[in-house]
């Protein structure tokens, strides 16, 4: 027969998990990811929290006759930087919920 969970112990685990998550989220604000498009013609940096902090555009990417190319390069680089930031956050925060052993939260 399975024993009921110790609620006090479970609450301590939840509180510890919340503290760990806050620390990890704060740390993500200071980590950076970088992505580029067009062979490095557009480079984007983002924090692990998903904030875009820098966009660099090579002057060769600026063609007044083809603004759509530059738009596409910027969009591609930003999306890739955001995906990288999300992957970084998932790697840092993803396992936290599973440590409680509560079904459905892992």
C-alpha positions in Angstrom: 0.0 0.0 0.0 1.3 3.4 -1.0 1.7 6.0 1.7 0.2 9.5 1.1 2.7 12.2 0.3 4.1 14.3 3.1 2.5 17.7 2.4 5.0 19.7 4.5 7.9 18.0 2.6 6.2 18.7 -0.7 5.7 22.3 0.1 9.4 22.7 0.9 10.2 21.1 -2.4 7.9 23.5 -4.2 9.4 26.5 -2.4 12.9 25.3 -3.3 11.9 24.8 -6.9 10.4 28.3 -7.1 13.7 29.8 -5.7 15.8 27.8 -8.1 13.5 28.9 -11.0 13.9 32.6 -10.1 17.6 32.2 -9.8 17.8 30.5 -13.2 15.5 33.1 -14.8 17.7 35.9 -13.5 20.9 34.1 -14.8 19.3 33.8 -18.2 19.0 37.6 -18.4 22.8 37.7 -18.4 23.5 34.9 -20.9 23.6 35.7 -24.6 23.0 33.7 -27.8 23.8 34.8 -31.3 22.4 33.9 -34.7 23.1 35.0 -38.2 21.6 34.9 -41.7 22.9 35.4 -45.2 26.3 34.1 -44.4 26.8 36.5 -41.5 25.4 39.5 -43.3 22.9 40.0 -40.5 23.8 39.0 -36.9 21.4 39.2 -34.0 22.2 38.8 -30.3 19.6 37.9 -27.7 19.6 37.2 -24.0 18.5 33.9 -22.6 15.4 35.6 -21.5 14.5 36.3 -25.1 15.3 40.0 -25.3 17.0 41.1 -28.6 20.0 43.2 -27.5 21.9 43.8 -30.8 21.4 43.6 -34.5 24.4 44.0 -36.9 23.9 44.5 -40.6 26.8 44.3 -43.0 26.7 47.3 -45.4 26.8 44.8 -48.3 23.4 43.5 -47.2 21.9 47.0 -47.9 20.7 47.0 -51.5 18.3 49.9 -52.2 16.9 47.9 -55.2 16.1 44.8 -53.0 14.9 45.9 -49.5 13.0 42.6 -49.3 16.2 40.7 -49.1 17.4 42.7 -46.0 14.0 42.3 -44.4 14.1 38.5 -44.9 17.7 38.3 -43.5 16.8 40.3 -40.4 13.6 38.3 -39.9 15.5 35.0 -40.2 18.3 36.0 -37.9 15.9 37.4 -35.2 13.8 34.2 -35.3 16.9 32.0 -35.1 18.2 34.1 -32.1 14.8 33.7 -30.4 14.8 30.0 -31.0 18.3 29.7 -29.5 17.2 31.8 -26.5 14.2 29.5 -26.0 16.4 26.4 -26.3 18.8 27.9 -23.7 16.0 28.7 -21.3 14.5 25.2 -21.8 17.9 23.6 -21.0 18.2 25.7 -17.8 14.6 25.5 -16.6 13.1 22.5 -18.2 14.2 19.9 -15.6 13.0 21.8 -12.6 9.4 20.7 -12.7 10.3 17.0 -13.1 12.3 17.0 -9.8 9.1 17.0 -7.7 8.0 13.7 -9.0 4.4 14.9 -9.5 2.8 13.3 -12.5 2.0 15.7 -15.3 4.6 18.3 -14.2 7.7 16.8 -15.7 
